[in-house]
């Protein structure tokens, strides 16, 4: 739960259970989507190049981000995208995490993002 105009904190942990690290640069993009209106707030997290996460390694990111003052109050679902910073607007090039769809966690191929199943309430 947070308020408009405030700083919110986020912790993300990623684990590379594959055999190699990412070949191309990947940034983590956070998307908050209003569950009723579908309005989105997006932030690309800096200093999160996934090429630095080798096989069997993990990346933990703790960061703050500002909740815009003009955002609509309500509940927002939280999604994470692993974007190619050279073509950030083309979801076809986003890396798909290996998570299986489970309950509210699922891959959205159209958006190129993984819904974490988490919800933030903005007052």
Number of C-alpha atoms within 10 A of each C-alpha: 10 14 16 16 13 14 13 15 11 10 9 11 9 13 15 18 13 12 9 13 16 17 9 13 15 22 21 22 20 20 20 22 20 22 14 9 11 11 12 14 15 12 13 18 16 10 9 18 19 21 14 15 17 17 14 12 14 14 15 11 14 10 13 13 14 13 17 13 11 8 16 14 14 15 18 23 19 22 24 21 25 25 27 21 18 11 11 17 13 14 18 15 16 22 18 16 15 12 11 9 13 10 8 11 16 16 22 15 12 9 14 21 24 24 21 18 13 12 18 16 13 18 12
